[in-house]
Amino acid sequence: MMRLDRFLAENGCGTRSEVKKSIRRREVTVNGETALKADMHIDEENDVICFLGEEIIYQKYVYLMFHKPAGCISATSGSAETVMDYIAEPYKDLFPCGRLDKDTEGLLLITNDGPLAHELLSPKKKTEKEYLVHFAEDLSEADIGRIENGITYQKTVYRPARITEVSGRTCHIILTEGKFHEIKLIFEALGNEVLYLKRLRMKNLELDENLAPGEYRYLTEKEISDLREGCC
């Protein structure tokens, strides 16, 4: 059970104060009857709630695929531009699942599903994250071997990663952890430098090629199901 005004606000019908005004204007019905009080309690999963004649389907959790552009930080607030500045959805408590460095672009999951985010980010789960990397110097077979066997650099141990699709001075690297500046420091340990970094995949969620940097879309039911598999 939850308050009617909270239900409407959390499902994109406006702020708490705005939905209270809508209720006073008799624009909301519950099971076909005009709602008169904002603080009335409803069964969000079984009652039929209509706002301006349209039924509002309860969404406990929201999942957005965001193509993070370079230049913003993976945070919910701050003095610098954040990824949440790009998200216009009215749902409460949305946050980025994990982080990308300020100058890194690519796939970022935006959600309010804390339990799933915890599972995806838990080091014990070893969730795969795949990146496209452009680097300054050629990678030797010895370099690839060091990455794939695990590197210790500046007293930090980095798990073995997988290198694929090497072409010139680009490659894909697949990590199973997410330490601070991990890819940059791995390449730095090799005497190399990362020039460009883009996340392409998290677990089995792949960045939609139709999303330009700064754009987002809702995940499909299959994408949500695939992310949850083995987690929750």
N, C-alpha and C positions, 0 to 999 in steps of 0.2 A: 504494500500500500504506500502511496505517496500523495503529497499535496498536488492539487490540480495545477496551480500556477507553476510549481517546480517542473511538473511533467511537460507543460507547454513550453517553458523556457528552455529545457534541456533538449527539446525536439525541434528547435529552430523557429518557434513562433514569435520570438521577441524576447526582450529582457523581462525580468519579473514584473517591473512596473508597467511595461507595455502590455503584458498579457492580463494583468489585473484590470487595466482599462478596457481591454477587449471583453473580459468577462462582465464588467459593468455595462458594456454596450450590448450585452446579450448575443455575442458573436460565437459563443462556445456552447456545445451541447455534450451531455454525458448520457449515453444510452438513449438518445432521442429526446431527452429533456433538457431545457435550457438551464445551464449552470448559473447559479446566483452568487456563489461564494468562492473566492480564490483559494481559501484554505480548506475546502472540502477534500476529503481523501478518496482517491479512486484506486481501482485495481488496474495498474498500468498494463497488465498482460491480458486481461479479459474484458474490461469495459471498452465500449466504443466511444472514443473522444473525437469530436469534430470541431474544427476551427474554420470559421468562414465557409461552412458547408463541406469542407474536405476532411476526410478521416485522417487522423494522425496515428501512424504506426509507431509503436514504442521501439526505440533503439537504445539498448543499454550501452552498447559499445559502437564506436565509429572507427573506421579504418580508411586512411587516405594514403595513396601513393604520391609522394612529392618528389619532383625533380629539383633538388637543391641547386641553386646557382652558386658560383664562387662569390665570396664577399660577405656572406651573412653567417651568423653563428648558430650552432645547434642548441638553442635555449628557448625558454618560453618568455623571457623578458631580459632587458638589459639596456645599457646606454647605446650599444651598437645595434644595427639592424639584425633581427633574428629571423629564423625560418618561420616563426608564427606570424610575423608581419605579412606573410604572403597568404595566410589561410583565412578565408572570409567566412568559413562555416561558424554558425552560432553556438555549436555544442560546447558544453563546459568541460574544463579539465583536460583538454587535448594537450599532448606533449610529443616531442620527437622521441622515437624509440632508438636510443643510442645517439651517437654524434658523428658528425663529419667535421674535419678541420675547416676553418674559415675559408681557405682557398681551394678546398676540395668540392667537387660537384657530384651530382648523381642521386641514386636512390636513397630516400629516407622515408620510413614509415611514420606517419603521424596518427596517433590513436589516443583513446582514453582507457584502453584495456591494460591496466597495470599488471595483472597476473600473466598475460601473454608476453608483455614486454620483459618482465622479469625472467621468464623462461627463455626467451630468445637471446637475452643478454648474459645469462648465467654462464660463466666460464666452464662449468661442468657439462653444459649441453654441446659445447664446441660447434656452435652454429656457423655454417660457412658464410663468408662474405667475399664476393669477387669484385676485383677492381681492374680497371684499365690504367696502365702506368706508362707514361712517357719519361724517359730518363736520359741523362747527358752522355753517358759512356756506354759502349757495347758491353753486354753481359757475356762473360765467358762461361764455359761449362763448369768450371770450378766455382764461379759465383752462384750459378743455379744450384749446384750441389750444396753449397753452404746454406742457402736459403731453405732448401728442401730438407736439410738435416737439422735445422734450428740454429739460430745465431745468438750468441751472448755478446752484448755491446753495452758499454758504460754500466756494467754490473746488472744489466737487465737481461733476462732470458726470454727469447722469443720462440714460440712454438714452431715446429716445422711447418712451412707453407708450401703451396704447390704453384709452380710456374707453368703456364700454358700459353700457347699462341704467341710465341716469340717471333717478332718480325722487325728487323732493324733495331731501333732503339725504343720499341714498345713491347709490352707483354701484358698478359693477364696474370694476376696473382690472387690466390685463394687462401684466405686466412681463416682460422678457427678461434681467434680471440680478437680483442679490440683495444689493445694498449695505446696509450697516448702517442700520437705521431708514429705509429708502429711502422708503416711502410717506408716513410721517409728515413727513419732511423736504421732500418734494415739495409736500405740502399747506401746510407751514409757509412755504415759499417764496412761496406764493400769499396769505399772510396768513390762512390757514385752519387748522383743527385737526382731527385725526383723533380721533373719539370711540370708535370700535369698529372692529376689523379682524379679518377671518376669511379664511383661505385656503381656496378652494374646489377648486382644481385645480393639478396640477403636470404639465406636458406634457399627455398625454391621460388621466391618472389623476384621476378626480373623487372628491371626498369622498362616501362612502356616507351618505345621509340617515338611514339606520337606526342609525348609530353616534352615541351620545350622547357629550358631552365626557368624556374619560377612557377610552373604550372603543376596542377595536381588533379587527381581523380579518385573516386571511391574504388576500393577493391571489389572484385567480383566475389560471389559466394565461394567459388572454387579456390580463388587465391586465399581467402580467409581460412577455408578448410585445410588447405595445404600448409599454411603457416602454423595452424594449431596442431597438425598431426605430430604426435609424439611429444607434445608439450603439455596440453591441458586436458 
